[in-house]
Amino acid sequence: MLGTWPWQSLPWLDAPLVEDRYRAAVLSREPVAFTAVRPPDIPLGFQLYPDSSGISVRVTRPARHAEGVRSGPPAGAAVPQTGRVHQLLHLAAAMTETVTVRDVVDLVADQVLPAFGADALVLSAADAGRLKITGHHGYDPAVIERLDGLPLDTRLTPAGQVMATGLPAFFDDAAAMARAHPAAPQISGKQAWAFLPLTLSGRPAGCCILSYERPHAFTADERAVLTSLAGLVAQALDRARLHDAAHDLAHGLQQALLPHTLPTVPGLRAAARYLPASHGMDIGGDFYDVIVLDDTAVAAVIGDVQGHNIAAAALMGQVRTAIRAAAGAPPGAVLARTGRLLAGLDTDLLVSCLYVHIDLTSRCATLASAGHPPPLVHAPGSPPHRVELDPWPLLGVGVDTPCPVTSLQLEPGTLLAFYTDGLVEKPTAAGIDAERGTDDLAAVLADHDGADLDDLIEALLRGTGAASSRTDDIALLLLCL
């Protein structure tokens, strides 16, 4: 039986019931049991235990055996149809949880391929008159490179024809494929294929290709199930492509609006890092900037726009531009002007922001904060501590009171650490604990006194746990005088 399906080696197991129970175990990842009759009349109990490596089977001789159980379904039973419904329902539920195209590919690879004995898959879509491969599994990259970008009317593969007609194509062996597409078997070395059209509202959205290392005879029931599954894959893939497109747009917008490099200023060292949240669209509204005002003065800003979507990323760019336009004015006036601009944009999003003006000659820093976490100051020979700032509401609240400012006299070698709340907020049973996260941040600063700023950023991300898991995006800016 090694290397074969049980019903291939044992003809008396070649019944719809057996194959249906096997697929049910693969798709549900739950134990499944059935009874089959070994000729001439020996009942055997089969218990299937699936895990990530495959299925373990325990075969026993039941002490008592219900009369009339056979290896095939009873007369008039609809076991194949029941199995089909189970597969479709299970895959439909799983498909609703996919977010990206990669999620769809992984789901099909993990559940559909083993259920139907396939070894590899390719997902392709029409793009400007060509076949664009959007995902694959089990193929050599060189093969994918050869197939990607073929014209839709290519004769090299049936994929374009399947997309154009909306009709599936099945090839049980290489000879059948070679008769219609002579060069196709030599490209991948596969021995059987199922080309399934991915159709949405009557329009072709792509093609799902399942392939086999050995010849495979597609039964009528198997073809029907695969064709139905293709509809579920089409819907999931369409949602995933829209998500990926929106993500790429927002991520590109955010990266374009953040500074690519920080300016080089004599007497000042600076380093910064932005990390997206490790869930959702991987974008957000956190931002930072360093602005050279003249030969002896710089300004720095860090902020956090509410939300993790395109609107947050777009508003972040507007706020950063407004702050740059107002830079050079007193810090309180910069935030007040930005707040008035934000009110005029008629947005429901709020923004926290911390702005600092640094006179490099006198080593005096003047800070103003609109609801943003206070920075940490680490002077040589002293433990890091939080700067006590007078509070002012978030930008967008719309208040007429003056924004308070705080002044600091900095010693040579002093480090200022600016950050957004995603770095220090820690979930606890009682809620969010930012105090503990800030204490952790200060402890890491103390342990890495005098370290290179880029190395220090890595240490801060590791020490606060942000390097491995994040529920919010993070911006971190370090300045050393």
N, C-alpha and C positions, 0 to 999 in steps of 0.2 A: 504493500500500500504506500510505500515511501514515494513521495513526489507526485501523487495522484489524488484526485478527489475520491472519497470512499465509494461513491456510487459508480466510479469508473472501474475500480478494481473488483468490487463486489456487485455483480449485476442485480442481485436481489434487493439492493438498496437503491436501485435506479428507479425512484418513484417520486412524484411531485411532493409528497409529504416530507420526505427526507431533506430534499433540497430547500424546501420552504422553511423547515425548522432551522437548518444551518444558516440561512440568510437572516432569519429572525434573530439568531444568537449574535451574528456579526453586527447587525444594525443596532440592536438594543443594548449590546454589551451586558446582557443579563443571562443567567443560566437557563437553558431550555432542555426539556426532556421529551422523548417520544419512545414508542415501542414499535419494533419491526419484527417480521417473522422470517427467520432463517430457514430455507427449505430443509426438510419437507414441512416441518410444523413446530420449529423451536422458537418460542418468543424470546426476544432479547430487548433489554431496556438500554437506551442510549441517553446519557446525560452529557450535555455540552456545556463547557465552562470557558467562556471567551475572556481573553485579556489582551494586552497590547502586543503580545508576540504571536497570537493566533488563537486556536481553539483546542483545548484538551478534552478528550472524549473518554468517558467511563462506560464500559459495556458490562452489563450484569444479566444474570438469568433470574427474572422475577420469581418470587416464591409462588405468587398467584398471578394469573394472567386473565384479563377480561376477555370473554369470548368474542370472537369476531374481529379482533384488531388485525389489520394487515399492513404490509409495508406501503401500500397505496391507500388513497382515501376511500371511504365507503362509497357505494354506488350513489350517485346523485349529489355527492358532497362537492363543495366549491373551495377546496383547500388552496389551489393556486390563486384564485381571486382574493381569498382572505389574506394570503401572504402578500399579494400585490398591494392591497389596501394598507396593511401594516407597514410595508416599506415606504409607501408614499406619505402616510401620516407621520412616520418617524423622521423622514428626510425633510418634510415640510416644516416640522417643528425645529429641527436643527438649522435649517436654512434661515429662519427668522433671526437667529443669533449671529449670523455672519455680518461683518461690517465692511471689510476690505476685500478686494479681489483675491488677495493671498488667503484670507479666511475661507473663501469659497473653494479655492484650489485644495487647501488642506482638508476641508470637510469631504470633498469628493474623493480625495486620495485615501482618507482614513476609513470611510464608510462605504462608498459605492464600489470602489475597486475591489476590496476583498469580498464583498457580497456577491459579486458577479465573476470572480476569478480573474479579473483583469490585472495587468501589471503596470500600466502607465496611462497617462492622459495628457491631452493638450486642449486648452481653451483658446479659441481664436475669435476675432471679431472683424467686421468689415471696417476699413479705415482708408478713406480716399482711394477707393477702388482696389485696395490690396488686403490681403489676409494678415492682420496684426495679431500675433500671439500674445495674449494677455496673461497666461499662466500655464505652467506645465509641471509634470511630476513623472519621474522614472525615465526621462529621456536624456541622452548625452547632449551637453550644450552645443556641440558642433552640429548636431541634427537640428536642433531648434533654430540655430543661426541660418541653416540652409532653408528651412521652411518659412521663417519669418519674413514678411514683406512680399510674398508671392502674389501675382495678379489674381483677382477673383476668378478669372476664366482659365486659370492654369489647368493643364491636363496632368500635371505631376501628382496631384492629390485630389480626391473627390470633395474636399472641404468646400471649395467655392461652389461647386454644383449643388451640394447639399444645402448650402445657404440660399442659393438662388431659387431652388424648387421647394424648399421646406420639407423635403422628404428624406427620411433616414436611409442610410446605406450600410449594409452589413456584408462583411467578407470573412468567410469561415476559415480561409487559409491563404497562403501567399499566391497560390496559383489563381485563385479567384480574383485577387487584387491585380495580379499581373495581366490578366485578360483585359481589364478595363483601364488600368494605369500601369504600364509595364515597368516604369522606373521606381514606383513607390516602394516595393518591398526591399530594394537594395539600399534605400536611404536610411531606414531605421532598423532593418533586420527583424522587425516584428513579423508575426505569423498569422494574426487575425485582428480585425478592426471593426469597431462600431462607430459610424459617423452620425452624430445626432444633431439635428438642427435646433438651435436655440432661438425660438420665435416668440415675439411679444406683440400682441394685438395684431397679428397677421403679418408683421414685418420681421425680416430676418435680423436677429441681434448678434448671432455668432454661430459657432459650431463647437460641439464637445466631442472629442475623439478619445475613445477607450481602445487600448491596444493590448495584445496578448503575446507572450513569448512562444506559445505553442498554438497550433490550430485549435479553433473553438467553434463548435456548432451552436448557432443561436437558435433556440427553440422559439416557437411562436409566442409563448407566454413571456419569455425573456425579452423578446423584441418589444412587446407591448409595455412591459414594465420600464425598460430603458427609455423608450420614447416618452412615457409619462414623466419619468424622472428628469428628462431633459427640460421639460417645461418648468419644473421647480428650479433647476439650475439657471435657466434663462432669467427668471425673475430675480433670483438672488444676485446673479452677475450684473444685471442692469442696475440694481440698487448699489452694489459695491462700486461699480464704475463711476456712478454719480458722486458717491462719497469720496472716492479717491480724487476725482477731478476737483471737487470743492476743497478737499484737503490740500491738494497741490497749489490751488489758487491762493488759499489763505496763507499757507506756509511760505509761498514765494513772496506774497505781499508783506508778510511780517519780516522776512529776512531782508527784503529790499529797504524796509523802513528802519531797521536797526543799523547802527554804525558797523561797517565792515572792519574798520580798525580804529583804535583810539589814537588821538594826536600825540606826538612826541613834544614834551614841554620840559625845558631845562629846570631841574629842581623838583620834578614830580614824576613819580612812577605810577603807572595805572595798569590795571588788568580787569577784565570783565568776562562774564559767562552768562549765557541764556540757555535754559533747559526747558523744553515743553513738558506738560503733564504726560505721564505714562499711560494715559487712557484717553478716550475720546478722539478728537481730531488732531491732537499733538500741536495745537497752537494756542495762543492766548494774547493777553494785552499787556504783559510785563515789558518794560522798556528801560533803557539807561542811555546816558549820553555824557560826554565830556566836551565842553565848549571852551575854546581859547578866546579870551576877551581882549587881551593885549599881552605885551611882553612880561608883565608881572602879575597877571590875574587870570584865573580860570574859573569856570563854573561847572558843576556836575549835577546831574539830575537822575533820579530813579523813580519809577512809578508803576502803577498796576491798574489797568482798565478792567472793570468788571466784565466777566464772561470769558468764554473759550471758543470763539467763532470768528467768522469773517468780520462781523460788525465790530468786535473788540479789537481785532488787528487794524482795521481801518481807522477807528477812533484813536488808537494808540499813535498812529502816524500823524494825525491832525494835532494831537496834544503835544507831541514831541516837536513838531514844526512851530507851534505857537510859542513854546518855551524858548526855542532857539531865537525866534523873532524878538522876544522880550528880554533875552539874556543881556546882562549889563546893567539893568535896573536893579534896585534893591530886591533881595530875595522875596520879601513879602509882597512887593508890587508885581513881581513876575508871576507868582501864584494867583494873585488877585486878577490880573489881566487874563490869565489862562482860564480861570473860573468863569469870567464873564463871557469869554469866547465859547466855552463849553455850553453855557446856558443858551447862547444864541444858536447853537447847532440843533436844539430841540431833540436831544437824545435822552433816553431813560437810563443810560449807563453812567455809573459813578466812577471817579478816578481818585486813587490815592497818589500822592506825589511828595517827594522830598527834594528840595533844591538847596544847593550850597554854593556860596561865593567864597573863593579862597584867594587871599592876597599873598602871593608867594614871597614878597619882600618882608612883610611884617609877620608872616605866618599866622594870620588871623582868618578864621573861618566863620562865616555868618550863614546860619541855616534857617530855613522855614519849612514847615511840614503841614500838608493838608491830609490829615488822617493816616499818615504813613508810619510804619514801624521806625523807631529811632535808630540811628546808626550806632555802631560800636567804635570806641576810640581805644587804641592801644599805644600808649606812650612807652618809650624804652624804660625798662626797670619798674614798670607799674603793671598791675593786672588790667586786662581789658574791662571796660565798663560801658554801660549805656549812657547816651547823652540825654539829659532831661530836657524835653522840648515842650513849650506851651502848645496845647492842642488847637487845631483849627479844623473845621469840617472838611469832608471830602469835596473835591472839585465836582461841581454839578449840583450841589445842594442849594446854592444860591443864597449866600449870606452877604450882608453889607458891612459887617464888622471888619476892622483891619486885621491882616494876617500877622500874628506875632513872630518875632525873630529871636534867635539865640546866637550869641557870639562865643567862640572858643579861641583860646590862645594855644597854639600847637608847638610842641618842642620838635627839634630836628629828629627825624626818624619816626615820627608819629604815623601810625596807620589808621585810616578811616575805612570802616567796612559798612557799605550800604547794601541792603538786600530787600527783597519782597517777602510777603508773609508766607509764601509757599515753602521757604527754606526753614522757617522756625516753627510753624504751626504743627503741633503734634496731636493726633486724635487720641482721646482718652475716654474712659467710661463716663466721665462727667461732661465731655464735650471736647473743645479744642483748647490745648494748653500751649500758648505762645511763649510763656515765661520759661518753661523748661527748655524749649528749643533754642531760645536766645542764650540761656546759660550754657547749653552744649556748644553753641557757636563760640562763645567767649572762651570756653575751656580749650577748644581746638586752637584758637588764636594764641592763647598763652603757651600751648605746647609746641607751637611752630614759630616762635619768635625769631625774626630775622630771616625767615625762609623766602625763597624766590616767590614772587606774587602768583605766577601760574601754578607752581607747586602748592602754594597755600590754598588756592581755589580748589584744587583737587582734594586736598586734605579736608577742607571745610565741607565739601559735598559728601565725602565718605563719612566724616565724623557725625554729620547730621542725618545720615541715611538717605539723602537726596540722590545719591549716585545710583541707587538700585531701584527705588520705588518712589513715585511722586503722585500725589493726588491733585496737585496744582502746579502751574508753571512757575519757574524761578528765574529771577534776575539777580545777579551778584556783581557788585562793583567795588574794587579795592583801590584806594589812593594812598600813596606813601610819600610824605614830604621829606 
